[in-house]
């Protein structure tokens, strides 16, 4: 019995000590949430590089490989197969498409923005034209009577002529005889006007009128007839005048040459106004209208600009060039535009009003058209837009942005690539394997680390 007491007493003491120790441990850890500690440990904010997602740090900084600013790493908790996100993670998930660029990154990527403005997009039609004579300002100098050219006052093509100066003088026996008949009719009228017989006095007036009419049919002017009456003797040579002041473009007679009635002596053109016939491609003909202003440029005249208006659109189509001709009437100061000269024509057609941005601002993936909008300093957001008319370096936006938005016009593809890399990094963390815009592939594997340039303490694998 004594032996049993010796064994039982130490065993009892050991049991009491164990129970007391267990109670103290339970009291010390009463109310502590191990799951909360684990969650707090898991919820610690980490930072990673969008270009090198295997770089993970516990504080902000720069990537030791590329020097880019580290971004926040999003961790997704999974419970029972369903993703559970904290409010902060949900806010970050909403910003997946956004890209933040530092000042250095913005300069290195050459990112520039402009303000989207409401305006009118002008369609510019470029055409090639040829200067032509104004057909309404051309004339021919002809012989109104057969005879010999005794005096030729214009001897060269290109000479300037005027309606007040004769271009030639012609000798015609028939014209000389008609002048003598007119002078004789005048003298007869003086003798017969005092006759007491009315029919005789009227015959004198009739002879004068008949002879005068014949002179006018031979091209004799009123002033020349008046000079003939005053001189009282016929002119041997009759001056020939041009009906239009301008430039001699063709000369078909020589001095001393005999000509017939109606034969052309000179062709005259007034170059103070000209026509320009331009060739408009058939797909641009619907935009061309009579009355539109046209800008004419000539390379020969050192880029001089002339303005005219479309006066006629020809109803003919050239099947070889697939063009339609349009006539432009315009003044020609100083005769700077020469006939048969090639010129460039520009027609600006105003289209409907809308939001206008540079073409480089729109990224076309084939299925979508995306514009990167700077929502705040350095923060860019992708917007799906619908593009309308495109004219040269401008495009009309029908929907997706509003006037006043600042859009990226250069560096947009780099911003888009940055967004895809960020999406790829986050998708790797969540296990989805999808990210980026349509038509692009997101990276799925991290590039191998450079052992020579990396420190192992910069990475948490």
Secondary structure, DSSP 4 states (H G I P E B T S, - for coil): -HHHHHHHHHHHHHHHHHHHHHHHHHHHTTT--HHHHHHHHHT--EEE-SS-TT-EESS--B-TTT-PBPEEEP--EEETTEEE--HHHHHHHHTTT-EE--HHHHHHTT-EEEE-EEEEEEEEEEEEEEEEE-GGGEEEEE-SS-EEEEEES--STT-EE-TTSEEEEEE-HHHHHHHHHHHHHHHHHHHHTT-SSHHHHHHHHHHHHHHHHHHHHTT--HHHHHHHHHH-S--SEEEEE-SS-EEEEEE---TT-EE-TT-EEEEEE-TTEEEEEEEEETTTGGG--TT-EEEEEETTTTTEEEEEEEEEE-S--BTTTTEEEEEEEEE-GGG-SPTT-EEEEEEEEEEEEEEEEEGGGEEE-SS-EEEEEEEETTEEEEEE-EEEEEETTEEEEEES--TT-EEEEESHHHHHHHHHHHHHHHHHHHT----S-TT-----SPPPP-TTT--GGG---
